[in-house]
Amino acid sequence: MEKSYDIIAIGDTVVDVFIKLDVGHVQETATGAELCLPYGAKIPYVSAVPIPAVGNSANAAVSASRLGLSSALITFLGKDEHGKECLDRLNEEKVSTEFITQEDGKPTNYHYVLWYGDDRTILIKHADFLEKLPENLTPPQWLYLSSLGAHTEEFHDEITDYVEKNPDVKLAFQPGTFQLKIHDELIDLYKRVAVLCMNKEEAQEILKTPDEHEMKMLLDGLESFGPKTVIITDGHSGAYMKYENTYFNMPIFPDIAPPLERTGAGDAFFSTFISYLAKGFDPAYAIRRAPINSMNVVQHVGAQEGLLTESAIEELLKKAPEDYQLKILE
């Protein structure tokens, strides 16, 4: 008999190779900041560190496991050495790999992270796997859906059907790049989402309101798609949430040191929030813990090394400044 998990995460898994640069500069343009390197030159780098078994959903599964929950991952890997490295890493983190499929002749996703200063630019390439849900999947308490590559529309339909047929399963959704592009095709999925989370720029994109900066309007817009609870993150302004017809703002947790690099901060935030809901706490309780994990993740290289246990989060919360409080927006 299959085990019933607290959280099953669904999404692409990759090996990230962090290439640390100290040559180049950042240039502001009309479309945002750009990392600039001398064209045609040989660029020295400081170090290159491969980190297996990462990606939004893999990060969430590891986060949930460290917080004491039973977690599993539905993902697709190549039957290659990089795929084995990912499986070994997930097993070390006590994330179940029973639903992971390895395909012959397909490479495990392998990305290059150009790490410059405290941020990064990622070179990505996703293999086309034959994505499908495991047969007779025992309903978990939560499904956590995040980034999937192109050509996965039918897989999203399968996930939507599964949640519809299993109404006790709560769906958490953190859209990735491709999922944002096919937003209009995911309307039925959004109707079944319990908690939706994205950043401000992503909310503006799918709402087609690039000049809208009023958080209540953005939260209302996302809620109109169907999610019960909506969260929008906005960098140093913290996170904004609409829950039970009330608007909230949660500030960021102050850095214990200057950030090393910012990969995985959003994954740490949302996975922590969902993990505390899975533990039986309400959103107001969960959102006070989520920024603490984000803060600690950016003190390390990669998205997983800095993920905390529940006891570590509670210890840091005891040291929070007085103004680290959840505020109701009037």
Secondary structure, DSSP 8 states (H G I E B T S, - for coil): -----SEEEES--EEEEEEEE-S-EEEEETTEEEEE--TTS----SEEEEEEEESHHHHHHHHHHHTT--EEEE-EEESSHHHHHHHHHHHHTT-B-TT-EEETT---EEEEEEEETTEEEEE-----------TT----SEEEE----SS-HHHHHHHHHHHHH-TTSEEEE---HHHHHTGGGGHHHHTT-SEEEEEHHHHHHHHT-TT---HHHHHHHHHTTS-SEEEEE-GGG-EEEEETTEEEEE-----SS--S--TTHHHHHHHHHHHHHHTT--HHHHHHHHHHHHHHHTTSSSSSTT---HHHHHHHHHT--TT---EE--
